[in-house]
Amino acid sequence: MTVNQIVYCSDFSAHAEAAFQTALDLAGRYRAKLYVIHVLPPAVNPMLTEADLILPERPDENLVVSINERMQEVYGQRIPDGMDCELVVRDGHVSTEIIRFIEETDADLAVVGAFGLSGMGLVLFGSVAKRIAHKAPCSVMIVRSKTA
């Protein structure tokens, strides 16, 4: 298997940390480009009906700037010198945007944490890892944290 481009999917959860370490290790071993992507999901009020649902066309610019800063703090500072890495923030349906990004970059491997959201978030959005594993056009590695 040739691995030239790896997409790591971040939700900043504790479970995603093991996936980041794995993606970072694989990118180093294969000398692959590492994309670190975070998708801002649309704000959804579960009490609204479809007819009442109004989503903003674009997320708040301050929120995007804030997420970009957090990506740099959490991930960017840990990327070794010389590693080709790009931090990416998108907005929209999480699994759909990640799959679209994987297709755009022609990635060879996607790395995701086994768990992210829990409770009501999981009920509303479903398992992002499961959707990516089923629909991605490349291999998907689902990383389970030893403490999970």
N, C-alpha and C positions, 0 to 999 in steps of 0.2 A: 504494500500500500504506500503510495506516495502522498506525503502530507506537506503541502506548500502554504496552505492558508487554514487557520483555525479560528473559529468564532466561539468566543466564550460569552455566555448569556448571564448577565448579572441582574439580581434583584436586591442586592445588598443584604440578603438574609444570612444568618449564621451558616445555613446549609450550603449556600453558594460559595463560601470560603474554600471548602475542600475542592470544589470544581475549579476555582480560580488557580489554586496551587497546581492542580493536575494540568490545566491548560498551559500554564506558565512553563511547567516542566516539559511538556510535550513540544511546545514551541521552541524551547531551547535545544532539545534533542534532535528535532527534525530541521532546525534552523528555518522554521516556518514563520510567516507573518501572523501576528496575533491581533485579532479584532476583539475588543471588549465592548459589548453592546448592552445598553440598558434602554428599555422601552417604557415610556410614560403611558400608563393605561388611561383611557378616558375616565373622567369622573362620572360615576353612575350612581344614582339614587335608586335602591331596589324598591322603593315605594311608588315610583313613577311607572305609569303604563307606557307602552311603546309610543302612543300618541302624544304623551306629555314629555317624552324624552327629547331634550335639546342639548346637543353636545357642541361645545365651542369648536370653531373651525381650527384654531391653533391653541396650543397650551400657553399659559402665561409665560412670557419671555423671562421673567425673574425666576420661575421654576426651572426652566431649561438651563439658565446660567447656573443656578444652584446645583443642579444635577451634574452639570459639566465639572464644576468645582469639586463636588464630592467624588466623582469618577477619578479626577486627578489625585485627590488626597488618598483614596482607598486603593487605587490600582496603579495609577501613573507613576507614583514615586517608587513602586516596587518592581518596575520593569528594568531589567538589567541594561546597562549601556550596550549599544550595538544591536539590541533586539528590535526588529521592525514591529512596531505596535501602533495601533490606532484606537482611540477611545471614541465611541459613537453613541449619541443619544438620539432616539427617535420617539415618536408618539403615535399612538393608535392601539389597535388590538394586539396584545403582546405577542402571541405565537404567530399571528399573521405577519407582523412586521419583522420578526426574527427570521422566519422562513423566506420572506422577500429579500432580506439582507443577505442571507446565505446564498440565494440564487444570484443576486447582483454581484457578489464577490467571488462566485464560483468556488466556494469553500470546500475543502476536502473533509473537514471534521467539525462538528459542533459539540461543545462541551457544556453541559448544564448540570445543575444540582438536582438531586432527587426530589427535594422538597423546597418550596419557596413559601408561598402564601399558605395560611392555614385558616381553619374555622370558616367564617362567612366568606372570606376572600376566595377560598378554594371552591365553595359552593357556587359563587357568582361567576368565577372566571375559569374553573376547571383546572386540570393539571397542564401547565404550560409544557413541562418536560415530556409528558405523554403525547401532546399534540405535535411537538417538534419531532419526536422520535418517529411518529407515524407519517409525517408529511414532508420532512426535510429531504432534499435531493442528494444528501451526502450521509456518510456515517454519523451517528450520534452517540456520544459517550455520556451516560447518565452516572454521575458520581454521587455515591452515598457517603456521607460523613460517618466516621467510625463512632461518633457520639450520638448519631441519630437513632 
